[in-house]
Amino acid sequence: MLVGLAVLWPGGAPAHERTGVGFDRQTQQATVTKVESLSCESVNASGGTPTGDTSTAEGSSAQQQANGTCKRATIRIDTGKDKGRTFTEIVQPDQSRQLEQGQEVVVAYEPSAPRDLQYSVTDVNRRLPMSLLAGIFALAVVVVGRLRGVMALVALAISFLILNFFVLPAILQGSNPLVVAVVGSSAIMLIALYLCHGLSARTSVAVLGTLISLLLIGVLGSLFIDWAALTGNTDDNTGLIHGLYPTIDMSGLLLAGVIIGSLGVLDDVTVTQTSAVWELHEANPSMGWRGLYRAGIRIGRDHIASVVNTLVLAYAGAALPLLLLFSIAQSSVGTVANSELVAAEIVRTLVGSIGLVASVPVTTALAALVVSADRPGAETATAGAGTALGTGTSTGAGTGLGPAAAGARPAPARGGKGRRRRR
């Protein structure tokens, strides 16, 4: 992992000339200082009442723009070289975003446009609610998780740093997205697991189970993305990326997203399964690895059912607007599934789910083998205690050990790997 980070370290994202399209625009912070209402007919260029079928979306929108009440907003630039400058923008009645006085917004800047058209409102400034929500999340994690919660937040911050300073720049520099995703995911996993759960045999088993599952996801993802001829260039954002950086392997980028997206759920599954096997061993140290595996896999089956459902619903929720469009078009299930937009999500979901399902028996078997290695030491310690006790009983008069002591059963000793950690 360290060698991979050193070899692939990008040293920053490559520079490019801004296109002014989509997210590749210069933006500044601004405030709406004044909003006044006026007739849409007085501000529309056509000036006349539109004709045509008003039952369509286009006709209905044109009718509203002609007869409705528009707004003229005055916006003040708050950052950048034009700080303090104002401009006006007309808000049509059918626009989804309506501006209000005092509202903080984000404006796009196009230096090549005429002066009156250089700035335009593109979004709302959401920094305050997003920051407040992040603060509530961090507080909840620390209050409930205490030290573990703090470590989890630190691991989360490190994960974002790796994504921002290694994974994304390395892909933009032209490195193989699959290799970058594997190296970056491995680094995130090792740091997160050992930081949150400590350096122990239990954590190492979870790490190994996660690595094996990630390898399976990478192999299956590469096979089916290539077989299904998924290009990864499915929307305006991916098209813009390909236009700015033509050397990026977009199908490899899709596979990298599958691996990184599956990592978080994989961590949960492998840690839970490892902990379950360790606790079973704590409850019954005499249980062999086969017994531990059978008991652990019974727990894992419940885990599989809930996790796979969670993953499918997560992807379905993310693609819900797209699914609504297909529903409106009354497309058949086969047509929807065959389109690249949906096929990419299906491959992403199913490949990730296969990796999750496979992680349960793999991690359970590894954990059972490792934790059952404590049994010989425990049995030796138990036998030694029994021998000493028997010796004491035979000389009970001299040592003061009575029948109660002779019949007592010593607690089985536990090796270092099976000892319960205080949390």
C-alpha positions as a printed Julia matrix, in Angstrom:
423×3 Matrix{Float64}:
   0.0     0.0     0.0
   2.78    2.46    0.96
   4.66    1.62   -2.25
   1.52    2.22   -4.27
   0.9     5.58   -2.58
   4.51    6.62   -3.23
   4.5     5.56   -6.88
   1.07    6.96   -7.76
   1.18   10.12   -5.61
   0.06   12.88   -8.03
   1.34   16.03   -6.35
  -1.87   17.91   -7.15
  -4.49   17.98   -9.89
  -3.34   19.16  -13.34
  -4.32   22.71  -14.28
  -6.68   23.46  -17.16
  -8.36   26.47  -18.71
 -11.89   26.85  -17.39
 -14.65   26.13  -19.88
 -17.43   27.95  -18.01
 -19.65   24.87  -18.37
 -21.35   23.07  -15.48
 -19.16   22.81  -12.39
 -16.18   24.17  -14.34
 -17.15   27.8   -13.73
 -15.72   30.64  -11.7
 -18.08   31.31   -8.8
 -18.41   33.98   -6.11
 -20.58   34.5    -3.03
 -23.35   37.1    -3.22
 -26.44   38.4    -1.41
 -29.89   39.32   -2.71
 -30.4    42.91   -1.56
 -33.74   43.74   -3.16
 -36.64   41.89   -4.8
 -39.5    43.67   -6.61
 -42.48   42.26   -8.48
 -43.37   43.22  -12.04
 -45.36   41.97  -15.0
 -43.68   39.23  -17.0
 -45.03   40.77  -20.2
 -42.94   43.89  -19.58
 -39.66   41.99  -19.29
 -40.07   39.19  -21.87
 -38.45   39.88  -25.2
 -41.33   38.54  -27.27
 -43.89   40.86  -25.69
 -46.79   38.96  -27.25
 -49.05   36.29  -25.88
 -47.81   32.85  -26.97
 -50.01   30.57  -29.01
 -50.02   26.8   -29.31
 -50.87   23.83  -27.14
 -50.8    25.01  -23.51
 -51.34   21.44  -22.3
 -47.67   20.72  -22.95
 -44.94   21.72  -20.51
 -43.45   24.2   -22.98
 -46.78   25.82  -23.78
 -47.81   26.07  -20.13
 -44.46   27.63  -19.21
 -44.75   30.19  -22.01
 -48.27   31.12  -20.91
 -47.09   31.67  -17.31
 -44.17   33.79  -18.48
 -46.49   35.94  -20.54
 -49.31   36.47  -18.05
 -47.7    35.81  -14.66
 -45.87   38.0   -12.16
 -42.08   37.94  -12.38
 -39.48   39.19   -9.92
 -36.51   41.44  -10.47
 -33.77   40.68   -7.95
 -30.83   42.92   -7.21
 -27.74   40.91   -6.2
 -24.58   42.24   -4.55
 -21.23   40.47   -5.09
 -19.58   39.75   -1.71
 -16.28   38.14   -2.77
 -13.67   38.46   -5.49
 -12.31   41.43   -7.4
 -15.81   42.81   -8.08
 -16.83   42.85   -4.4
 -19.62   45.4    -3.87
 -20.76   45.36   -7.5
 -24.49   44.79   -8.11
 -26.48   43.3   -10.98
 -30.11   42.44  -11.59
 -31.71   39.16  -12.61
 -35.26   38.37  -13.69
 -36.92   35.4   -11.96
 -39.73   33.78  -13.96
 -42.8    32.52  -12.02
 -42.27   28.89  -13.1
 -38.66   28.71  -11.96
 -38.08   26.14   -9.22
 -35.79   28.49   -7.29
 -37.37   31.79   -6.21
 -35.07   34.45   -4.75
 -35.87   36.3    -1.52
 -34.43   39.5    -0.06
 -31.46   38.83    2.23
 -30.84   35.38    0.76
 -27.21   34.33    0.26
 -26.53   32.86   -3.18
 -23.73   31.58   -5.4
 -23.15   33.4    -8.7
 -21.21   32.29  -11.78
 -18.75   34.66  -13.46
 -18.06   34.68  -17.19
 -15.37   37.28  -18.0
 -15.84   37.05  -21.79
 -19.56   38.01  -21.63
 -20.86   41.6   -21.87
 -20.56   43.45  -18.57
 -24.29   43.3   -17.8
 -24.32   39.52  -18.35
 -21.07   38.51  -16.67
 -22.76   37.36  -13.45
 -25.74   35.05  -12.99
 -27.22   33.22  -10.0
 -26.49   29.49  -10.13
 -27.28   28.2    -6.66
 -28.12   29.0    -3.04
 -25.44   29.33   -0.37
 -26.05   26.35    1.93
 -22.95   26.6     4.1
 -24.76   27.42    7.35
 -27.32   24.55    7.35
 -24.72   22.07    6.07
 -22.21   23.12    8.72
 -24.87   22.91   11.44
 -25.9    19.43   10.3
 -22.26   18.3    10.28
 -21.84   19.65   13.8
 -24.92   17.77   15.04
 -23.61   14.59   13.43
 -20.18   14.96   15.05
 -21.74   15.71   18.44
 -24.0    12.64   18.24
 -21.07   10.4    17.29
 -18.9    11.68   20.17
 -21.7    11.57   22.79
 -22.69    7.99   21.96
 -19.32    6.59   20.86
 -17.09    8.57   23.26
 -13.42    7.81   22.47
 -14.41    5.42   19.71
 -16.6     8.14   18.24
 -13.7    10.61   18.25
 -11.49    8.05   16.53
 -14.21    7.42   13.96
 -14.4    11.13   13.15
 -10.61   11.3    12.81
 -10.69    8.3    10.47
 -13.46    9.96    8.45
 -11.38   13.12    8.07
  -8.36   11.08    6.95
 -10.55    9.26    4.41
 -11.62   12.57    2.86
  -8.01   13.73    2.76
  -6.94   10.58    0.91
  -9.79   10.98   -1.56
  -9.09   14.68   -2.11
  -5.29   14.66   -2.23
  -4.57   11.22   -3.68
  -7.44    9.41   -5.41
  -8.97   12.31   -7.37
  -5.71   14.03   -8.45
  -4.1    10.7    -9.38
  -7.02    9.82  -11.65
  -6.89   13.28  -13.25
  -3.16   12.83  -13.83
  -3.94    9.81  -16.0
  -3.18    6.93  -13.6
  -5.23    3.76  -13.95
  -8.45    4.43  -11.98
  -8.71    0.79  -10.86
  -5.18    0.74   -9.4
  -5.71    4.12   -7.77
  -9.02    2.98   -6.25
  -7.49   -0.24   -4.87
  -4.51    1.57   -3.33
  -6.63    4.42   -1.97
  -9.31    2.08   -0.59
  -6.67   -0.09    1.08
  -5.14    2.97    2.74
  -8.54    4.2     3.93
  -9.48    0.75    5.22
  -6.25    0.15    7.14
  -6.27    3.58    8.77
  -9.99    3.5     9.62
 -10.09   -0.03   11.01
  -6.92    0.1    13.08
  -7.63    3.61   14.32
 -11.19    2.79   15.39
 -10.75   -0.78   16.6
  -7.13   -0.94   17.7
  -4.15   -3.0    16.6
  -5.21   -6.58   17.35
  -5.73   -9.99   15.77
  -9.46   -9.29   15.61
  -8.96   -6.14   13.53
  -6.35   -7.83   11.31
  -8.84  -10.59   10.44
 -11.4    -7.93    9.45
  -8.76   -6.18    7.32
  -7.86   -9.42    5.53
 -11.51  -10.3     4.92
 -12.14   -6.82    3.49
  -9.12   -7.05    1.17
 -10.22  -10.42   -0.22
 -13.76   -9.11   -0.8
 -12.45   -5.96   -2.51
 -10.33   -8.13   -4.8
 -13.43  -10.14   -5.75
 -15.41   -6.95   -6.41
 -12.59   -5.61   -8.6
 -12.38   -8.79  -10.68
 -16.15   -9.15  -11.15
 -16.61   -5.43  -11.8
 -13.88   -5.37  -14.44
 -15.33   -8.46  -16.14
 -18.95   -7.31  -16.31
 -18.26   -3.65  -17.08
 -16.21   -4.78  -20.07
 -18.72   -7.48  -21.08
 -21.7    -5.11  -20.85
 -19.74   -2.46  -22.81
 -20.33    0.23  -20.17
 -18.42    3.37  -21.12
 -18.96    5.26  -17.86
 -19.77    8.4   -19.89
 -23.47    8.67  -19.09
 -24.32   12.27  -18.19
 -23.19   15.88  -18.56
 -20.71   15.67  -15.69
 -18.88   12.61  -16.99
 -18.98   14.1   -20.47
 -17.37   17.28  -19.16
 -14.66   15.26  -17.38
 -13.91   13.32  -20.56
 -13.79   16.55  -22.55
 -11.35   18.21  -20.15
  -9.19   15.11  -19.6
  -9.53   12.77  -22.62
  -6.86   10.4   -21.27
  -9.04    9.31  -18.33
 -10.4     5.78  -18.7
 -14.1     6.42  -18.01
 -15.01    2.73  -17.67
 -12.14    2.38  -15.21
 -13.54    5.38  -13.36
 -16.87    3.57  -13.1
 -15.12    0.52  -11.65
 -13.21    2.7    -9.19
 -16.54    4.08   -7.99
 -17.86    0.56   -7.45
 -14.85   -0.36   -5.29
 -14.85    2.82   -3.2
 -18.64    2.73   -2.81
 -18.56   -0.85   -1.52
 -15.74   -0.24    0.97
 -17.8     1.4     3.7
 -20.39   -1.36    3.86
 -17.68   -4.03    3.62
 -15.96   -2.63    6.7
 -19.19   -2.92    8.64
 -19.79   -6.52    7.6
 -16.26   -7.8     8.25
 -15.89   -6.07   11.63
 -19.3    -7.32   12.77
 -18.61  -10.9    11.72
 -15.18  -10.92   13.34
 -16.57   -9.52   16.58
 -19.36  -12.1    16.57
 -16.89  -15.0    16.28
 -14.67  -13.54   19.0
 -17.65  -13.18   21.35
 -18.74  -16.75   20.65
 -15.26  -17.9    21.6
 -15.42  -15.83   24.78
 -18.7   -17.49   25.73
 -17.44  -21.02   25.0
 -13.63  -21.3    24.73
 -13.85  -25.05   24.13
 -15.72  -24.62   20.85
 -13.64  -25.65   17.82
 -13.29  -23.68   14.62
 -16.04  -25.66   12.87
 -18.48  -24.89   15.65
 -17.45  -21.25   15.65
 -17.86  -21.07   11.88
 -21.34  -22.62   11.94
 -22.5   -20.31   14.71
 -20.93  -17.27   13.08
 -22.41  -18.0     9.66
 -25.89  -18.19   11.2
 -25.38  -14.64   12.44
 -23.97  -13.68    9.05
 -27.07  -14.82    7.17
 -29.18  -12.24    9.0
 -26.51   -9.66    8.29
 -26.47  -10.51    4.59
 -30.23  -10.04    4.24
 -30.19   -6.58    5.81
 -26.99   -5.29    4.19
 -27.87   -6.32    0.63
 -31.29   -4.69    0.98
 -29.6    -1.56    2.33
 -27.18   -1.37   -0.61
 -29.89   -1.86   -3.23
 -32.14    0.77   -1.66
 -29.23    3.2    -1.39
 -28.49    2.98   -5.11
 -32.21    3.06   -5.98
 -32.64    6.2    -3.89
 -29.72    7.88   -5.64
 -31.18    7.01   -9.05
 -34.79    7.82   -8.13
 -35.2    10.85  -10.49
 -33.91    8.71  -13.36
 -36.31    5.9   -12.5
 -39.16    8.43  -12.41
 -38.3     9.55  -15.94
 -38.48    5.97  -17.18
 -41.78    5.51  -15.37
 -43.21    8.65  -17.01
 -42.09    7.35  -20.41
 -43.85    4.02  -19.6
 -40.78    2.08  -20.68
 -40.68   -1.67  -20.16
 -38.44   -3.2   -17.51
 -36.21   -4.7   -20.2
 -35.79   -1.35  -21.94
 -34.97    0.42  -18.69
 -32.46   -2.22  -17.59
 -30.76   -2.2   -21.0
 -30.06    1.55  -20.99
 -26.51    2.37  -19.93
 -27.63    4.75  -17.2
 -29.55    2.01  -15.39
 -27.26   -0.86  -16.43
 -24.32    0.89  -14.79
 -26.26    1.13  -11.51
 -27.35   -2.5   -11.78
 -23.77   -3.67  -12.28
 -22.61   -1.42   -9.45
 -25.29   -2.79   -7.11
 -24.97   -6.47   -7.96
 -21.17   -6.59   -8.01
 -21.0    -4.79   -4.68
 -23.65   -7.11   -3.23
 -21.77  -10.22   -4.38
 -18.68   -8.9    -2.62
 -20.66   -8.27    0.54
 -22.21  -11.74    0.49
 -18.81  -13.36   -0.08
 -17.24  -11.37    2.76
 -19.42  -13.13    5.35
 -18.18  -16.74    4.92
 -14.62  -15.59    4.14
 -14.3   -13.39    7.22
 -16.13  -15.87    9.45
 -13.81  -18.71    8.41
 -10.69  -16.59    8.96
 -11.91  -15.41   12.36
 -12.8   -18.96   13.46
  -9.38  -20.28   12.44
  -7.49  -17.49   14.2
  -9.47  -17.38   17.43
  -9.57  -21.18   17.8
  -5.78  -21.13   17.93
  -6.18  -20.05   21.59
  -7.62  -23.42   22.59
  -4.36  -25.41   23.03
  -2.97  -22.78   25.35
  -6.21  -22.63   27.27
  -6.38  -26.4    27.67
  -2.76  -26.57   28.84
  -3.4   -23.88   31.4
  -6.53  -25.66   32.58
  -4.73  -29.0    32.87
  -1.88  -27.37   34.81
  -4.31  -25.78   37.24
  -6.07  -29.12   37.75
  -2.77  -30.89   38.46
  -1.78  -28.32   41.02
  -5.18  -28.53   42.63
  -5.02  -32.32   42.78
  -1.64  -32.16   44.47
  -2.97  -29.77   47.02
  -5.94  -32.01   47.73
  -3.81  -35.06   48.42
  -2.03  -33.12   51.09
  -5.13  -31.32   52.22
  -4.31  -31.51   55.9
  -1.0   -29.81   55.39
  -2.12  -27.19   52.92
  -5.54  -26.4    54.32
  -7.43  -27.26   51.1
 -10.77  -28.81   51.95
 -13.26  -30.74   49.88
 -14.79  -27.56   48.5
 -11.44  -26.55   47.11
 -10.87  -30.0    45.76
 -14.16  -29.95   43.85
 -13.75  -26.42   42.51
 -13.35  -26.06   38.77
 -10.77  -23.52   37.76
 -11.82  -20.93   35.17
 -10.32  -21.71   31.79
  -7.41  -19.52   30.92
  -7.59  -17.52   27.74
  -4.88  -16.65   25.33
  -4.08  -13.11   24.39
  -6.01  -13.23   21.14
  -9.27  -14.29   22.76
  -9.2   -11.96   25.76
 -12.05   -9.5    25.87
 -10.94   -5.94   25.43
 -12.34   -3.29   27.7
 -14.1    -0.6    25.77
